[in-house]
Amino acid sequence: MTYSNTSSLFDYHWRAGIKPKADRLMSSLAGWLTPRGTGLEVNRDEYIRPGPLERAQTYATLVGIGALDVEEIRGIERFAQTGVMG
């Protein structure tokens, strides 16, 4: 399988299989565990996240147009802040 096929497979699996079940589960849990009007949701980002090359290309474009800077990308990617290297 190519990356594109694999990525599409995870996306389809999320939309067709996991999301409907997760929505029902989170709705039930929210009704039981949280105050009225509060909802819960599953974070799908890690499951259907694009690969490193695609993310790097997207970030390069966003930096090029001034939408993001390097520090914002480090935050999004959860890179450790190492401070000044000497």
C-alpha positions as CSV (number, residue, x, y, z in Angstrom):
1,M,0.0,0.0,0.0
2,T,1.1,3.5,-0.6
3,Y,1.0,6.2,2.0
4,S,-2.0,7.8,0.3
5,N,-4.0,4.5,0.4
6,T,-3.1,3.9,4.0
7,S,-4.0,7.5,5.0
8,S,-7.3,7.1,3.2
9,L,-7.9,3.8,4.9
10,F,-7.5,5.4,8.4
11,D,-9.7,8.3,7.5
12,Y,-12.4,6.0,6.2
13,H,-12.1,3.8,9.2
14,W,-12.5,6.8,11.5
15,R,-15.5,8.2,9.6
16,A,-17.4,5.0,9.0
17,G,-16.5,2.9,12.0
18,I,-15.0,4.6,15.0
19,K,-16.6,8.1,14.9
20,P,-20.3,7.0,15.1
21,K,-19.5,4.6,18.0
22,A,-17.3,7.2,19.8
23,D,-20.0,9.9,19.4
24,R,-22.6,7.6,21.1
25,L,-20.2,6.7,23.9
26,M,-19.1,10.3,24.5
27,S,-22.7,11.5,24.5
28,S,-23.6,8.8,27.1
29,L,-20.6,9.6,29.2
30,A,-21.2,13.4,29.0
31,G,-24.8,12.8,30.3
32,W,-23.5,10.8,33.2
33,L,-20.2,12.6,34.1
34,T,-20.5,16.2,33.2
35,P,-22.9,19.1,34.1
36,R,-25.9,19.6,31.8
37,G,-25.0,21.3,28.5
38,T,-21.4,20.0,28.6
39,G,-20.1,17.6,26.0
40,L,-17.2,15.2,25.5
41,E,-15.5,14.3,22.3
42,V,-12.7,11.9,21.2
43,N,-9.5,13.6,19.8
44,R,-9.1,12.0,16.4
45,D,-5.9,13.9,15.5
46,E,-3.4,11.3,16.2
47,Y,-5.4,8.6,14.4
48,I,-5.9,10.4,11.1
49,R,-2.9,12.7,11.3
50,P,-0.9,13.1,8.0
51,G,2.6,11.8,7.9
52,P,5.7,13.9,8.7
53,L,6.6,14.9,5.1
54,E,3.1,16.2,4.4
55,R,3.0,18.1,7.7
56,A,6.4,19.6,6.9
57,Q,5.3,20.7,3.5
58,T,2.2,22.3,4.9
59,Y,4.2,24.1,7.6
60,A,6.6,25.4,5.0
61,T,3.8,26.9,3.0
62,L,2.2,28.4,6.2
63,V,5.5,29.9,7.2
64,G,6.1,31.2,3.7
65,I,2.8,33.2,3.7
66,G,3.3,34.4,7.3
67,A,0.5,32.4,8.9
68,L,2.7,30.6,11.3
69,D,6.2,31.0,12.8
70,V,8.7,28.3,13.9
71,E,7.7,28.6,17.6
72,E,4.0,28.0,16.7
73,I,4.9,24.9,14.7
74,R,7.0,23.6,17.6
75,G,4.0,24.0,19.9
76,I,1.7,22.3,17.4
77,E,4.1,19.4,17.0
78,R,4.7,19.3,20.8
79,F,8.5,19.6,20.4
80,A,10.3,20.1,23.7
81,Q,11.5,23.6,24.3
82,T,15.2,23.2,24.9
83,G,16.1,26.8,25.5
84,V,19.4,28.3,24.4
85,M,22.1,25.9,23.3
86,G,25.6,26.9,24.0
